[in-house]
Amino acid sequence: MMKKTLIASAVVATLGATSAQAATIAETDTTKVDMYGRINLILESKSDRASDESDSKIADNGSRIGFKASNQVNDNLKAFARAEFRFEGDDRDSRNSARGVFQDLRNTYAGLEGGFGKLTVGNFDSIYYQATSSVLDVMENTGYRALNSGSGRARGDTIAFETADLGGMEFGVAAKHYANLDTNNNGETTDEAWNLQAYGQFNLIENLTLAIAFDQNNEDTDDALENDTNALGEDIFDPIIGASATYAVDNLSASLLLETSGELLHIGASAGYSYGSGDIYGLVSQWDNGTDSGMDMAVGANYKFSKSLRTYGELALGNDDVSDIRNKDNEGTSALTVGLRYDW
């Protein structure tokens, strides 16, 4: 079955960003349970153009541990599940952390897969991101931004259905449920709401993958993108449409992303090259809301000591502290990063 991650995997494969082989901790004729994880630590120096201030620190960069399970129900049906947790790997804070060791619940879901396709329920990256905007997500640290960077209107209370490979094509739909929302944080709740997403992915030409995706960006949800304001200063909520293209051959890959929501236009490109012992990669991101525009850039390289261990250095210019496209004054932060990452 053609996976929805084909677009991203072309870049990811070039950058060697996939983790090492997960360790099987239990296995029978029909059931398998794997454990995997990552320790990712960085020395980061940030400078803020607006305040002309800089800051350097050692920090965690997405360390995590997770478990994956699958069960072959019959010849045509497989059940699967995943639970992943993020923790701070750079410091011991057992006395002060109100949430304990694990700081974040990441991808946690269950589902069924077979000749009909795949049904997933739970907490996972949005299908919009997986089909399109993930092609720009090539940096280890800061540098990536998109109208939906994965968590937007996803990750929790979400159900998704994706077809099997239909002769080089694949389609998917997803819906996230919201209940008793306080969208303005004023104590007034609203009725329940749903946000819909959909995508189509096409691998009809050798080495070239195309995709188009839709995000309803329902204004009644508590994480709707307030992507612009009108002349009265009122928020405008418009559906998000994205399209991506990735071409990968040998050790080289290149991707383009086009996103639009109302008057906001985002165009980005990424590329990666594997030189044998590591990878060189980068991206450029240009946005325009009809009045203002701004460009962010980032480049990086890594060296792999083994399949599990790598070190990397990255430079991001003009990036925000968060992956937020709505940086209207175009005065974000720049960051220089040196990191060490071990996967198992």
C-alpha positions as CSV (number, residue, x, y, z in Angstrom):
1,M,0.0,0.0,0.0
2,M,1.3,3.4,-0.9
3,K,1.8,5.2,2.4
4,K,0.8,8.8,3.0
5,T,4.3,9.6,4.1
6,L,5.8,9.0,0.7
7,I,6.3,12.7,0.1
8,A,8.1,13.3,3.4
9,S,10.0,10.0,3.3
10,A,11.8,11.0,0.1
11,V,13.4,13.9,2.0
12,V,13.6,12.0,5.2
13,A,15.4,9.1,3.6
14,T,18.0,11.5,2.1
15,L,18.6,13.2,5.4
16,G,18.8,9.9,7.3
17,A,16.2,11.3,9.8
18,T,14.6,7.9,10.5
19,S,15.4,6.3,13.7
20,A,17.4,3.1,14.1
21,Q,15.6,-0.2,14.0
22,A,13.2,-0.5,16.9
23,A,13.9,-3.3,19.4
24,T,11.4,-6.2,19.5
25,I,10.4,-6.8,23.1
26,A,7.7,-9.4,22.5
27,E,6.6,-11.5,19.6
28,T,4.3,-14.4,18.8
29,D,3.0,-15.9,15.6
30,T,0.4,-13.1,15.3
31,T,1.5,-10.3,17.7
32,K,4.6,-8.1,17.8
33,V,5.6,-5.3,20.2
34,D,8.5,-3.0,19.5
35,M,10.2,-0.4,21.7
36,Y,12.0,2.6,20.3
37,G,13.4,5.9,21.6
38,R,15.6,8.9,21.1
39,I,18.0,11.1,23.1
40,N,18.5,14.4,21.4
41,L,20.5,17.2,23.1
42,I,21.6,20.5,21.8
43,L,23.8,23.6,22.5
44,E,21.7,26.4,21.1
45,S,22.5,30.1,20.7
46,K,19.6,32.4,19.8
47,S,19.5,36.0,18.9
48,D,16.4,38.2,18.7
49,R,16.5,40.9,16.1
50,A,13.7,42.9,17.7
51,S,15.4,43.3,21.1
52,D,19.0,42.7,19.9
53,E,19.3,40.2,22.8
54,S,21.0,36.7,22.6
55,D,20.7,33.6,24.7
56,S,22.7,30.4,24.8
57,K,21.7,27.2,26.6
58,I,22.0,23.4,26.6
59,A,18.6,22.0,26.0
60,D,16.6,18.9,25.2
61,N,15.4,18.7,21.5
62,G,12.6,16.2,21.4
63,S,13.8,13.2,23.4
64,R,11.2,10.5,23.5
65,I,10.4,6.8,24.1
66,G,7.6,4.8,22.5
67,F,6.0,1.5,21.9
68,K,4.5,0.0,18.7
69,A,2.3,-3.1,18.6
70,S,0.6,-5.0,15.8
71,N,-1.6,-8.1,15.7
72,Q,-2.5,-10.1,12.6
73,V,-6.2,-10.7,13.1
74,N,-6.5,-12.8,9.9
75,D,-4.9,-12.9,6.5
76,N,-6.7,-9.7,5.4
77,L,-6.8,-7.7,8.6
78,K,-4.1,-6.3,11.0
79,A,-4.7,-4.3,14.2
80,F,-2.1,-1.8,15.3
81,A,-1.4,0.6,18.2
82,R,1.2,3.1,19.3
83,A,2.1,5.0,22.5
84,E,4.8,7.6,22.5
85,F,6.0,9.9,25.3
86,R,8.3,12.9,25.4
87,F,10.6,13.7,28.2
88,E,13.3,16.3,29.1
89,G,16.6,14.6,28.5
90,D,18.9,17.5,29.6
91,D,18.1,17.9,33.3
92,R,16.8,16.2,36.4
93,D,13.7,17.8,37.7
94,S,11.9,15.1,39.6
95,R,11.2,17.4,42.6
96,N,9.8,20.4,40.7
97,S,8.0,18.8,37.8
98,A,4.3,18.7,38.4
99,R,3.8,16.3,35.5
100,G,6.5,13.8,36.5
101,V,9.1,12.3,34.2
102,F,7.1,12.4,30.9
103,Q,6.3,16.0,29.8
104,D,4.2,15.3,26.7
105,L,1.9,12.6,25.3
106,R,2.8,12.3,21.6
107,N,1.5,9.9,19.0
108,T,-0.9,7.5,20.8
109,Y,-3.5,5.7,18.7
110,A,-5.0,2.4,17.6
111,G,-6.5,1.2,14.4
112,L,-7.1,-1.4,11.7
113,E,-5.4,-2.0,8.4
114,G,-6.1,-4.2,5.5
115,G,-7.0,-4.4,1.8
116,F,-9.6,-1.7,2.3
117,G,-7.0,0.8,3.6
118,K,-6.3,2.0,7.1
119,L,-8.5,3.4,9.9
120,T,-6.8,5.3,12.8
121,V,-8.3,6.7,16.0
122,G,-6.6,8.7,18.6
123,N,-3.7,11.2,18.8
124,F,-1.5,11.6,15.7
125,D,-0.1,14.2,13.3
126,S,-2.7,15.8,11.0
127,I,-3.2,14.1,7.7
128,Y,-2.7,17.5,6.1
129,Y,0.8,17.7,7.5
130,Q,1.6,14.1,6.6
131,A,0.5,14.6,3.0
132,T,1.9,18.0,2.3
133,S,3.5,20.4,4.8
134,S,5.9,17.7,6.2
135,V,8.1,18.1,3.1
136,L,9.6,21.3,4.8
137,D,10.1,19.6,8.2
138,V,13.7,18.7,7.6
139,M,15.5,20.6,10.4
140,E,16.4,18.9,13.7
141,N,15.8,22.2,15.7
142,T,14.2,25.4,14.6
143,G,13.5,26.5,11.0
144,Y,10.3,24.8,10.0
145,R,7.0,26.6,9.7
146,A,3.7,25.9,7.9
147,L,0.0,26.8,8.0
148,N,-0.6,23.3,9.6
149,S,2.7,21.9,11.0
150,G,1.2,18.7,12.4
151,S,-0.6,19.6,15.6
152,G,-3.1,22.0,14.1
153,R,-6.7,20.6,14.4
154,A,-5.3,17.1,15.0
155,R,-3.4,15.2,17.8
156,G,-6.3,14.0,19.9
157,D,-9.9,12.9,19.5
158,T,-9.3,12.4,15.8
159,I,-10.4,9.6,13.4
160,A,-8.9,9.1,10.0
161,F,-9.5,6.8,7.1
162,E,-7.0,6.3,4.3
163,T,-7.5,4.2,1.2
164,A,-5.1,1.5,0.0
165,D,-2.9,2.1,-3.0
166,L,-5.3,2.7,-6.0
167,G,-2.9,2.3,-8.8
168,G,-0.4,5.0,-7.7
169,M,-3.0,7.1,-5.9
170,E,-4.1,7.3,-2.3
171,F,-6.8,9.4,-0.6
172,G,-7.6,10.1,3.0
173,V,-10.1,12.0,5.3
174,A,-10.0,12.9,9.0
175,A,-12.2,14.6,11.5
176,K,-11.3,16.0,15.0
177,H,-14.0,16.4,17.6
178,Y,-14.2,19.4,20.0
179,A,-16.6,19.5,22.9
180,N,-17.6,22.3,25.2
181,L,-15.1,24.8,23.9
182,D,-14.0,28.1,25.4
183,T,-12.6,29.6,22.3
184,N,-12.1,33.1,23.8
185,N,-10.9,32.0,27.2
186,N,-13.7,34.0,28.8
187,G,-15.5,31.2,30.5
188,E,-18.2,31.0,27.9
189,T,-18.4,27.6,26.3
190,T,-19.7,26.8,22.8
191,D,-21.4,23.7,21.3
192,E,-19.4,20.8,20.1
193,A,-17.6,21.2,16.7
194,W,-15.8,19.1,14.1
195,N,-12.9,20.0,11.9
196,L,-12.4,18.1,8.6
197,Q,-9.2,17.4,6.6
198,A,-8.6,15.5,3.4
199,Y,-5.8,14.7,1.0
200,G,-5.0,13.0,-2.2
201,Q,-1.5,11.7,-3.0
202,F,-0.3,10.7,-6.5
203,N,2.8,8.7,-7.4
204,L,2.2,8.4,-11.1
205,I,5.7,9.3,-12.4
206,E,8.9,7.6,-11.3
207,N,10.7,9.5,-8.6
208,L,8.0,12.2,-8.4
209,T,5.3,12.4,-5.8
210,L,2.5,15.0,-5.8
211,A,-0.1,15.7,-3.1
212,I,-2.9,18.1,-2.4
213,A,-4.6,18.6,1.0
214,F,-7.4,20.5,2.6
215,D,-7.9,21.7,6.2
216,Q,-11.3,23.2,7.1
217,N,-9.7,25.5,9.7
218,N,-13.1,25.6,11.5
219,E,-13.4,28.9,13.4
220,D,-15.5,27.1,16.1
221,T,-12.4,25.0,17.2
222,D,-10.0,26.1,19.9
223,D,-6.9,25.8,17.7
224,A,-8.2,27.5,14.5
225,L,-5.6,29.5,12.7
226,E,-6.2,33.2,13.1
227,N,-4.3,33.9,10.0
228,D,-5.1,37.5,9.2
229,T,-7.4,40.4,10.2
230,N,-9.7,42.5,8.2
231,A,-10.0,46.3,8.2
232,L,-12.0,46.2,11.4
233,G,-9.3,44.1,13.2
234,E,-11.6,41.1,13.2
235,D,-10.0,37.6,12.8
236,I,-10.5,35.9,9.5
237,F,-10.8,32.1,9.4
238,D,-10.4,30.6,6.0
239,P,-9.9,27.0,4.9
240,I,-6.3,26.0,4.2
241,I,-5.3,24.4,0.9
242,G,-1.8,22.9,0.4
243,A,0.0,21.3,-2.5
244,S,3.4,19.6,-2.5
245,A,5.8,18.0,-4.9
246,T,8.9,15.9,-4.1
247,Y,11.5,14.5,-6.6
248,A,14.0,12.1,-5.2
249,V,16.8,10.3,-7.1
250,D,19.9,8.5,-5.7
251,N,21.2,10.6,-2.9
252,L,19.4,13.8,-3.8
253,S,15.9,15.0,-3.1
254,A,14.0,18.3,-3.5
255,S,10.5,19.4,-2.5
256,L,8.2,22.3,-3.0
257,L,5.2,23.4,-0.9
258,L,2.4,25.9,-1.7
259,E,-0.2,26.8,0.9
260,T,-2.9,29.4,0.9
261,S,-5.6,30.5,3.4
262,G,-7.6,33.6,2.6
263,E,-5.1,36.3,1.6
264,L,-2.2,34.5,3.1
265,L,0.2,32.7,0.7
266,H,3.1,30.5,1.8
267,I,5.7,29.1,-0.6
268,G,8.5,26.9,0.7
269,A,11.2,24.6,-0.7
270,S,13.6,22.1,0.9
271,A,16.4,19.9,-0.4
272,G,18.8,17.3,1.0
273,Y,21.9,15.5,-0.2
274,S,23.5,12.4,1.4
275,Y,27.3,12.4,1.0
276,G,27.9,9.0,2.5
277,S,28.8,9.6,6.1
278,G,26.1,12.2,6.6
279,D,23.7,14.6,5.0
280,I,23.5,18.3,4.0
281,Y,20.0,19.8,4.0
282,G,18.1,23.1,4.1
283,L,14.9,25.0,3.4
284,V,13.6,28.4,2.5
285,S,10.1,29.7,3.4
286,Q,8.4,32.8,2.0
287,W,5.0,34.1,3.1
288,D,2.8,37.0,1.9
289,N,-0.5,38.2,3.4
290,G,-1.2,40.8,0.7
291,T,0.3,43.6,2.7
292,D,3.5,42.3,4.3
293,S,5.9,39.5,3.4
294,G,8.9,37.8,5.0
295,M,11.4,35.0,4.2
296,D,13.0,32.5,6.6
297,M,16.0,30.2,5.7
298,A,17.8,27.4,7.4
299,V,20.7,25.1,6.5
300,G,22.2,22.1,8.3
301,A,24.5,19.1,8.1
302,N,25.1,16.0,10.1
303,Y,27.8,13.3,10.5
304,K,26.8,9.8,11.4
305,F,29.1,7.8,13.6
306,S,26.8,4.8,13.2
307,K,23.2,4.1,12.3
308,S,22.2,5.2,15.8
309,L,24.5,8.1,16.7
310,R,24.9,11.4,14.8
311,T,26.0,14.9,15.5
312,Y,24.7,17.9,13.6
313,G,25.0,21.6,13.2
314,E,22.3,24.0,11.9
315,L,21.9,27.7,11.2
316,A,18.4,29.2,11.0
317,L,17.9,32.8,10.0
318,G,14.8,34.8,10.8
319,N,12.8,32.0,12.4
320,D,10.3,32.4,15.2
321,D,10.6,30.6,18.5
322,V,7.6,28.6,17.4
323,S,6.5,27.4,14.0
324,D,4.1,30.3,13.5
325,I,3.5,31.7,10.0
326,R,1.9,34.8,11.4
327,N,5.0,36.8,12.2
328,K,3.7,40.0,10.7
329,D,6.7,42.2,11.7
330,N,9.1,39.7,10.3
331,E,11.4,40.1,13.3
332,G,11.9,36.6,14.6
333,T,14.9,34.9,16.0
334,S,18.0,33.4,14.4
335,A,19.5,30.3,15.9
336,L,22.8,28.4,15.8
337,T,22.6,24.8,16.9
338,V,25.0,22.0,17.6
339,G,23.4,18.7,18.6
340,L,24.0,15.1,19.4
341,R,21.3,12.5,18.8
342,Y,21.1,8.8,19.5
343,D,18.2,6.6,18.3
344,W,17.2,3.1,19.1
